Amino acid sequence: MRNLIQPAATRSDAASDAAESVERHALAGHEQLDAHAFPDAPEIPGLRRLIRESWQRSARLQANPDIPEAPLAMDREELEEYRRQHPLATIMPVIQKLLIQPSHDSRLLVAVGDGVGRLLWVEGDPVMQRRAQGMMFVPGADWSEAMVGTSAPGTALALGRGIQISGAEHYKRSVHPWSCTAVPFQDPDSGALLGVVDITGTESAVAPHTLSLVEATVAAAQAQLRVERLQLAAAQARTPARRRSNSSAARSGSAPEGSLYRNSLQLLGRDQALLSIEGRTVPLSARHSEILALLSTHPDGLSAEELSNLLYPADNSTMTLRAEMVRLRKVLQQFSPAAVPESRPYKLRVDLMPDSGQVLNCLQRGAHRIALEIYRGAVLPRSEAPGVVDLRDRVSSLLREAVMTDGSADSLLRYAELPEARDDVGVRRAALKLLPPRSPKRAAVVADLERLEAELSA
């Protein structure tokens, strides 16, 4: 690491001057925070736009810059259990080798957090670890933007890309002596957000090559995760079906030790869902996709009458439902016995995260860019099941509202590429207002608006 990250002491005069300028403008921004003028301030000279927008989100989320410590989200027992089952546990040896081991005498810390900003591992230089305890940069603490404001782990998750935060650019004043670089970790197969990898320390933590180093480490870890999954799938294929069934029954639907990623259901932009359990994936029929979509969004279960009403727009006969459930059970029994739903009420025995749920979770915490990254289209777009239609409309409308309210021009243009936004005049007009006057993207937006206006006139 020391060969790749240039120590602060050897920085050029120009780099030192630039760093001092960043710090000076960030401190000026904090004066506006003190004056309660910041959230509505259109611009702070010299403050990066990324930082200004993050501070605005932090202010709206009511993060307090003067509370010195991050809140503890998990106690030791909860943390140990959560880490043991977390998808990133299996790739920690890669992060240990590439980042943590070289950091022990470099005055740097390496942190790995989950997808909502809670730190799971914080390792590295022992002296820096003791110092970091003063601001609760420790395992189990919540470093999301909602809790601590602008920081590399929380803001990288909010933006969905790697970033660097220097000194006073942090929203929380106790973090001003620190600098950090963080990169989100996405599932290599589904694209779901699994967590974040961060380097924290003094000025060397934001050296020019640090971001590339963390990005390369994340890429290596993603490749290792894919290899682990292939090996697990091969091992399961060699395991007799009876042994797999007994093992699943013993677990009673809980996440298995060594599980590589959260059980998931891919609904977005698909007419037939993909169900993933313990590293194995199976496509479902349209009706079975609807049933699992509804059960995954009702973890407390549904009676036969309730599920029937959500499934069938005309014929809500429970007899029809029961026949379909028999067929679904046969499919799931062969695929993964632990995934077979319970009866009375109908209820899933495994924690199943639909990708639509991930989008809603991201929108709830203000991370519309990540939501847009995960969103691949409407929920089961051809389904006419009333419950699925309601879910589809809720996800789609909340995403559009978030992008229209907080989205950049790029986010609006990306949203405009979705099939459901093909004729959305409002999104294109909003993007046009935010695009710089000389942006080459304006011509395409204007052409789209002219097309839509011509179609409306016709």
Buried (B, 14 or more C-beta within 10 A) or exposed (E): BEEEBBEBEEBEEEBEEEBEEBBEBBBBBBEBBEEEEBEEBEEBEEBBEBBBBBBBBBBEBEBBBEBEBBBBBBEEEEBEEBBEBBBBBBBBEBBBEBBBEBBBEBBBBBBBBBBBBBBBBBBBBEEBBEBBEEBBBBBBBBBBBBBBBBBBBBBBBBBBBBBBBBBBBBBBBBBBEBBBBBBBBBBBBBBBBBBBBBBBBBBBBBBEBBBEBBBBBBEBBBEBBBEBBEEBBEEEEEEEEEEBBEEBEEBEBBBBEEBBBBBBBBBBBBEBBBBBBBBBBBEBBBBBBBBBBBBBBBEEBBEBEBBBBBBBEEEBEBEBBEEBBEEBBEBBEEBBBBBBBEEEBBBBBBEBBBBBBBBBBBBEBBBBBBBBBBBBBBBBBEBEBBBBBBBBEBBBEBBBEBBBEBBBBBBBBBBBEBEBBEEBEEBBEBBBEBBEEEBEBBEBBEEBBEEBEEEEEE
